[in-house]
Amino acid sequence: MIEPNLKSYYYSRSFKCLSRVLLSRRSDVDKVPFPKKSSLKLRWSAAQRIIRNDGISELIRIVLFRVLLKSGAFFWKRRARAQLLSLLRTSKYHPLIMIGTLDWAYPFQQRSHHLARALARLGRTVIYVSPRHGRDRILSAGEVFPGVFLTPHINEALEAITNPIVYIASTDALSLPHVLEAVQGANGHIVYDYLDHLDSTISNGELSSRFQEAHNRILRDEAVASVLTSADILYEEVAKLRRKGLALVTNAVDVPHFAAHKDPDKLRPALKAIVDRKQPIIGFFGALASWVDVDLIAAVARTRPSYQFVLMGPMLVNAPARIGELPANVSILEPVSYKELPNQAVFFDVLTIPFYLNDVTAATSPLKLFEYMALGKPIVSTPIRESLKYDVVLIGRDRDSFAAAIDRALELRTDPLYVEHLQQIAAQNSWDNKALMVSNLIKGVGCRRELC
């Protein structure tokens, strides 16, 4: 939080620094040379996205914070190191440093957020390194969840821990080569989360030759890294390259969070207007990106005019181009935060995963799949590999079969055995269970030190 007496000073500087500091990957004073995005057009598009989703006031707050962080870098770094050293004295197990690609305060919670909280519930201290996108308003270090400590200073985190264990995702194309080098220099170990097909459209940067070299070395070198894979196809790929230090850890769900009951008073107005029509609601929540087959939903909606189809989520840069050409019974609603999501999605009658079939979706473990299960809602999906693993998921391969699957799903919504089966699978795929798998991997392979 910026103190009132500092606001006027930093307000005057903020817009002068906007193009320089708004969305650079990390501060140029870091010793680990994390590359910065060089495209001013990309930075401006991100600023426009912030204004569209959160308003100009949020953009100003982000700029003010980033200027303050950069202006007082030396002081904040020293303070962060002292704070981390102090808290680590009481850590029961060897801490885990998690390199975030999304701010901790990002409203749409992803895999790294869930794993961090679940690992902390197991008693392991987690240091989550913010990518400095501006939503995390911590300048040095601070606790954001019991056992989870947030800092924007990666080098101070590495220096505070002897033989650090560092989690990093395969989608972090910008940071991976530098993190690998830094961790090796500190005699540490990488926990590599290979969670999607390698593709520049779903990474935070281009897949450079340096990234490819680091990725390939990590997959092969059991001494350097342990590897998590989120989907069967990725596990099979890595299993050909190593015999140990490997685990299949699909996405999962925080079951209690999605145990929502219908409360009309919590509905957002746009969804309430649809609910009030008293027609079946066929829903989807998540990013509206290039892998979502909006044309399929539109085609199905035309054959089922008495159903309401709702797509709820953020519009990504690579969203389908024809998303505006939709029939009247298809609505695109603004995204809601993770905290608010269950109270909205509980009003959907059927939930869908209308993904195209390609290399990206073949290697995707949809986070929403398990969240749908926890909600107890029938699921209809295209035949992506990870959906085919579960007999509770109804499959539609084209317009007619997808529509027929929705019809069948509407019948199953009141089937107690089906709903119970959904929730049993959700319980088996809790984040706490997945965190236990990660923790065991660190103990068994990735960590050769005491208290691991």
C-alpha positions in Angstrom: 0.0 0.0 0.0 1.4 3.4 -1.0 1.4 5.9 1.9 -0.7 9.1 1.3 2.3 11.5 1.5 4.1 9.6 -1.3 1.1 9.4 -3.7 1.5 12.9 -5.2 5.2 12.4 -5.9 4.8 9.1 -7.6 1.7 10.1 -9.4 3.7 12.9 -11.2 6.3 10.3 -12.2 4.1 7.4 -13.1 3.1 8.2 -16.7 6.6 9.3 -17.6 7.7 5.8 -16.6 4.8 3.9 -18.0 6.3 2.6 -21.2 9.5 1.7 -19.4 8.2 -0.1 -16.4 4.6 -1.0 -16.8 4.9 -4.6 -18.0 8.6 -5.3 -18.1 9.1 -8.9 -17.0 11.3 -8.1 -14.0 13.4 -5.2 -12.8 16.7 -4.6 -14.6 18.5 -4.3 -11.3 18.1 -8.0 -10.7 21.3 -10.0 -10.8 19.4 -12.9 -12.5 19.0 -11.3 -15.9 15.3 -12.0 -16.5 14.6 -10.6 -20.0 12.1 -7.9 -20.5 9.4 -7.6 -23.1 10.6 -5.1 -25.7 7.4 -4.5 -27.7 5.9 -1.1 -26.7 2.8 -2.3 -28.7 2.5 -5.3 -26.3 2.8 -3.1 -23.3 0.1 -0.7 -24.6 -2.2 -3.5 -25.4 -1.8 -4.8 -21.8 -2.5 -1.4 -20.5 -5.7 -1.2 -22.6 -6.7 -4.7 -21.2 -6.2 -3.4 -17.6 -8.3 -0.3 -18.3 -11.0 -2.4 -20.0 -11.2 -5.0 -17.2 -10.4 -2.9 -14.1 -10.6 0.7 -15.0 -8.1 3.6 -15.3 -7.7 3.8 -11.5 -6.3 0.3 -11.4 -3.8 1.1 -14.2 -2.7 4.1 -12.2 -2.2 2.0 -9.0 -0.2 -0.5 -11.0 2.1 2.1 -12.4 2.5 3.8 -9.0 3.5 0.5 -7.4 6.0 -0.4 -10.1 7.6 3.0 -9.9 7.9 2.7 -6.1 9.3 -0.8 -6.4 11.9 0.3 -8.9 12.8 3.5 -7.2 13.6 1.9 -3.8 14.9 -1.3 -5.2 18.0 -1.4 -3.0 16.1 -0.9 0.2 13.3 -3.3 -0.6 15.7 -6.0 -1.6 17.7 -5.8 1.7 14.5 -5.8 3.7 13.1 -8.8 1.7 16.3 -10.8 2.4 16.1 -10.1 6.1 12.5 -11.0 6.3 13.0 -14.3 4.4 15.9 -15.3 6.5 13.9 -14.7 9.6 10.8 -16.7 8.6 12.9 -19.6 7.3 14.4 -20.2 10.7 11.0 -21.7 11.8 10.4 -23.7 8.6 9.7 -27.4 9.3 10.7 -28.6 5.8 13.1 -27.3 3.2 11.2 -24.4 1.6 10.1 -24.3 -2.0 10.6 -21.3 -4.2 7.9 -20.9 -6.8 8.5 -18.7 -9.8 5.1 -17.2 -10.7 4.0 -16.3 -14.2 0.9 -14.7 -12.7 0.7 -12.3 -9.8 -0.5 -13.9 -6.6 -3.4 -11.5 -6.6 -4.4 -12.3 -10.1 -8.2 -12.8 -9.9 -8.3 -16.0 -11.9 -6.4 -18.6 -9.8 -4.3 -21.0 -11.7 -2.3 -24.2 -11.0 0.7 -22.5 -9.2 -1.6 -20.7 -6.8 -3.5 -23.8 -5.9 -0.3 -25.9 -5.5 1.3 -23.2 -3.3 -1.6 -23.2 -0.9 -1.9 -26.9 -0.8 1.8 -27.4 -0.1 1.6 -24.9 2.7 -1.3 -26.8 4.2 1.1 -29.8 4.3 3.5 -27.8 6.4 6.0 -26.8 3.7 7.0 -23.1 3.5 6.4 -21.7 0.0 8.1 -18.5 -1.3 6.1 -17.3 -4.2 8.1 -15.0 -6.5 5.8 -12.4 -8.1 6.3 -11.6 -11.8 5.7 -7.9 -10.9 2.8 -7.3 -13.2 1.5 -4.8 -10.6 -1.3 -6.6 -8.7 0.9 -7.8 -5.9 1.4 -4.8 -3.7 4.2 -6.2 -1.6 7.5 -4.3 -1.9 9.8 -6.6 0.1 8.2 -9.9 1.5 5.0 -10.8 3.3 2.7 -13.7 4.1 -0.3 -13.9 1.8 -1.6 -17.3 3.0 -0.5 -19.3 6.1 2.8 -20.7 5.0 3.0 -18.8 1.7 5.3 -15.8 1.5 5.2 -13.4 -1.4 8.2 -11.5 -2.7 9.1 -9.8 -6.0 12.8 -10.4 -5.4 14.0 -13.7 -6.8 17.7 -13.3 -6.0 17.0 -12.5 -2.4 14.9 -15.7 -2.1 17.7 -17.8 -3.7 20.3 -16.2 -1.3 18.2 -16.8 1.8 18.0 -20.6 1.2 20.9 -23.0 1.1 20.6 -25.5 -1.8 17.3 -24.0 -3.0 14.5 -26.1 -4.5 12.8 -24.0 -7.2 9.5 -24.7 -9.0 9.1 -23.3 -12.5 6.6 -24.0 -15.2 7.3 -24.9 -18.8 5.1 -21.9 -19.9 7.8 -19.5 -18.4 9.8 -19.4 -21.6 11.4 -16.0 -20.6 12.8 -17.1 -17.3 13.7 -20.8 -17.6 17.2 -20.6 -18.9 18.3 -18.0 -16.3 16.6 -19.8 -13.5 18.2 -23.0 -14.4 21.7 -21.3 -14.5 21.1 -19.6 -11.1 19.8 -22.7 -9.4 22.7 -24.8 -10.6 25.1 -22.1 -9.4 23.5 -22.3 -5.9 23.7 -26.1 -5.9 19.9 -26.3 -5.9 17.3 -28.4 -7.7 14.6 -27.6 -10.2 11.0 -28.9 -9.8 9.9 -28.5 -13.4 6.2 -28.4 -14.1 5.7 -29.5 -17.7 2.1 -28.5 -17.9 1.3 -27.9 -21.6 2.4 -28.5 -25.1 5.3 -26.2 -25.9 3.7 -23.3 -27.9 4.6 -19.6 -28.0 0.9 -18.7 -27.9 0.5 -20.1 -24.4 3.9 -19.1 -23.0 5.1 -15.8 -21.8 7.5 -15.4 -24.6 9.0 -16.9 -27.7 10.5 -20.4 -27.5 14.1 -19.4 -28.0 16.9 -21.8 -28.7 18.1 -21.2 -25.1 14.7 -22.1 -23.7 14.7 -25.3 -25.8 18.2 -26.3 -24.6 17.2 -25.7 -21.0 13.9 -27.6 -21.4 15.6 -30.6 -23.0 18.3 -30.7 -20.4 15.8 -30.6 -17.6 13.8 -33.4 -19.0 16.8 -35.7 -19.3 19.0 -34.8 -16.3 17.7 -36.5 -13.2 20.3 -34.8 -11.0 19.3 -31.3 -12.1 15.6 -31.5 -12.0 12.4 -33.4 -11.0 9.6 -33.2 -13.5 5.9 -32.9 -13.0 3.6 -33.6 -16.0 0.0 -32.5 -16.1 -1.3 -34.9 -18.8 -0.8 -38.4 -20.0 0.8 -37.5 -23.3 3.4 -35.3 -21.6 4.2 -38.1 -19.0 4.7 -40.6 -21.8 7.1 -38.2 -23.6 9.2 -37.6 -20.5 9.1 -41.3 -19.4 11.2 -42.1 -22.5 14.0 -39.8 -21.2 14.2 -40.6 -17.5 13.6 -43.4 -15.0 13.1 -41.4 -11.8 12.2 -38.0 -10.6 8.9 -38.0 -12.6 5.3 -37.8 -11.6 1.9 -37.4 -13.4 0.2 -34.6 -11.5 -3.0 -33.5 -13.3 -4.9 -30.4 -12.5 -7.3 -30.6 -9.6 -9.9 -28.7 -7.6 -10.4 -27.1 -4.2 -13.5 -29.1 -3.4 -14.8 -27.0 -0.5 -14.5 -23.8 -2.5 -16.9 -25.2 -5.1 -19.5 -26.5 -2.7 -21.8 -23.6 -3.5 -25.6 -23.5 -3.2 -27.9 -21.4 -5.4 -28.4 -18.0 -3.9 -30.1 -15.6 -6.4 -29.0 -12.6 -4.3 -25.4 -13.4 -5.3 -26.0 -13.5 -9.0 -24.6 -10.8 -11.2 -27.3 -8.9 -13.1 -26.4 -10.2 -16.5 -26.5 -13.9 -15.5 -29.6 -13.2 -13.3 -31.5 -12.0 -16.4 -30.6 -15.3 -18.1 -31.6 -17.4 -15.1 -34.9 -15.6 -15.0 -35.8 -16.9 -18.4 -36.2 -20.3 -16.8 -34.6 -22.2 -19.7 -31.8 -24.8 -19.4 -28.4 -23.0 -19.1 -25.4 -24.6 -20.9 -22.3 -23.0 -19.5 -18.6 -22.6 -20.0 -16.2 -20.7 -17.8 -12.6 -20.0 -18.5 -10.4 -18.1 -21.0 -12.0 -17.5 -24.3 -8.9 -18.2 -26.4 -8.1 -19.7 -29.8 -8.5 -23.3 -28.6 -12.2 -22.7 -27.7 -14.5 -23.8 -30.5 -17.0 -21.0 -30.4 -18.3 -22.0 -33.8 -19.3 -25.3 -32.4 -21.2 -23.7 -29.6 -22.9 -21.4 -32.0 -23.9 -24.3 -34.3 -25.3 -26.3 -31.4 -27.2 -23.2 -30.1 -28.9 -22.8 -33.4 -30.2 -26.4 -33.2 -31.4 -25.9 -29.5 -33.1 -22.4 -29.5 -34.8 -23.2 -26.2 -31.5 -23.5 -24.4 -29.4 -20.6 -23.2 -25.7 -20.9 -23.8 -23.3 -18.8 -21.6 -19.6 -18.3 -22.1 -18.1 -16.6 -19.1 -14.4 -15.6 -19.0 -11.7 -13.2 -20.1 -11.2 -12.5 -23.8 -7.6 -13.3 -24.7 -5.6 -11.7 -27.4 -5.9 -14.8 -29.5 -9.6 -15.3 -29.0 -11.7 -16.6 -31.9 -12.2 -14.0 -34.5 -15.9 -14.6 -35.1 -16.9 -14.5 -31.5 -19.3 -11.5 -32.2 -21.3 -13.5 -34.8 -23.4 -15.5 -32.4 -27.1 -16.5 -32.2 -29.4 -14.7 -29.8 -29.3 -17.6 -27.3 -25.6 -17.4 -26.8 -24.3 -14.8 -24.3 -20.7 -13.8 -23.5 -20.5 -12.6 -19.9 -17.6 -10.8 -18.3 -15.3 -12.9 -16.2 -15.7 -13.2 -12.4 -13.0 -13.7 -9.9 -12.1 -17.2 -8.6 -13.7 -16.2 -5.2 -17.0 -15.4 -6.9 -17.0 -18.1 -9.5 -18.9 -20.9 -7.7 -21.8 -18.6 -6.8 -22.3 -17.9 -10.5 -21.5 -21.3 -12.0 -23.8 -23.2 -9.7 -26.7 -21.8 -11.7 -25.5 -23.6 -14.9 -27.4 -26.9 -15.7 -24.7 -28.4 -17.9 -21.0 -27.4 -18.3 -19.0 -27.8 -21.4 -15.4 -28.1 -22.7 -15.8 -27.2 -26.4 -12.1 -27.4 -27.3 -10.6 -27.9 -30.7 -8.5 -31.0 -31.2 -4.9 -30.0 -31.7 -1.4 -30.4 -30.1 -2.2 -27.9 -27.4 -5.5 -29.4 -26.2 -4.1 -33.0 -26.5 -1.7 -32.1 -23.7 -4.1 -30.0 -21.7 -5.5 -31.1 -18.3 -8.4 -28.7 -18.1 -8.6 -27.1 -14.7 -12.3 -26.5 -15.2 -12.9 -30.3 -15.7 -12.4 -31.0 -12.0 -14.1 -27.7 -11.0 -17.1 -28.8 -13.0 -17.1 -32.2 -11.2 -17.0 -30.5 -7.8 -20.0 -28.4 -8.7 -21.9 -31.7 -9.4 -22.8 -30.6 -12.9 -23.0 -32.9 -16.0 -20.1 -32.3 -18.4 -20.0 -32.4 -22.1 -16.7 -32.2 -23.9 -15.1 -32.6 -27.3 -12.9 -35.8 -27.4 -9.8 -34.3 -26.0 -7.6 -36.9 -24.4 -7.9 -35.9 -20.8 -11.7 -35.8 -21.0 -11.8 -39.3 -22.4 -10.3 -40.6 -19.2 -13.4 -40.1 -17.2 -16.7 -42.0 -17.8 -18.7 -39.2 -16.3 -17.8 -36.9 -19.2 -20.2 -37.1 -22.2 -18.5 -36.7 -25.5 -19.6 -34.8 -28.6 -17.5 -34.9 -31.7 -19.5 -32.6 -34.0 -22.6 -30.4 -33.9 -25.2 -33.1 -33.7 -23.4 -35.4 -31.3 -22.5 -32.5 -29.0 -26.1 -31.3 -29.0 -27.3 -34.9 -28.2 -24.8 -35.1 -25.4 -26.2 -31.9 -23.9 -29.7 -33.4 -24.1 -28.5 -36.5 -22.2 -26.6 -34.3 -19.7 -29.8 -32.4 -18.9 -31.4 -35.8 -18.0 -28.4 -36.7 -15.8 -28.4 -33.5 -13.7 -31.0 -35.0 -11.3 -29.5 -38.5 -11.3 -28.1 -38.9 -7.7 -25.7 -41.7 -8.7 -24.2 -39.7 -11.5 -23.8 -36.6 -9.4 -22.3 -38.7 -6.6 -19.8 -40.2 -9.0 -18.8 -36.7 -10.3 -18.1 -35.6 -6.8 -16.2 -38.7 -5.9 -13.8 -38.1 -8.8 -13.5 -34.5 -7.8 -12.5 -35.5 -4.2 -9.9 -37.9 -5.6 -8.4 -35.0 -7.6 -8.2 -32.5 -4.8 -5.2 -30.0 -4.7 -4.2 -31.5 -1.3 -3.7 -34.9 -2.9 -1.7 -33.4 -5.8 0.4 -31.4 -3.4 1.2 -34.6 -1.5 2.5 -36.1 -4.7 4.7 -33.1 -5.3 6.0 -33.2 -1.8 6.8 -36.9 -2.0 8.7 -36.2 -5.3 10.8 -33.6 -3.6 11.5 -35.9 -0.6 12.3 -38.9 -2.7 14.2 -37.5 -5.6 14.7 -33.8 -5.8 16.0 -33.2 -2.4 19.2 -34.7 -1.0 19.3 -32.7 2.2 17.9 -32.9 5.7 14.4 -31.8 6.4 13.2 -32.2 2.8 
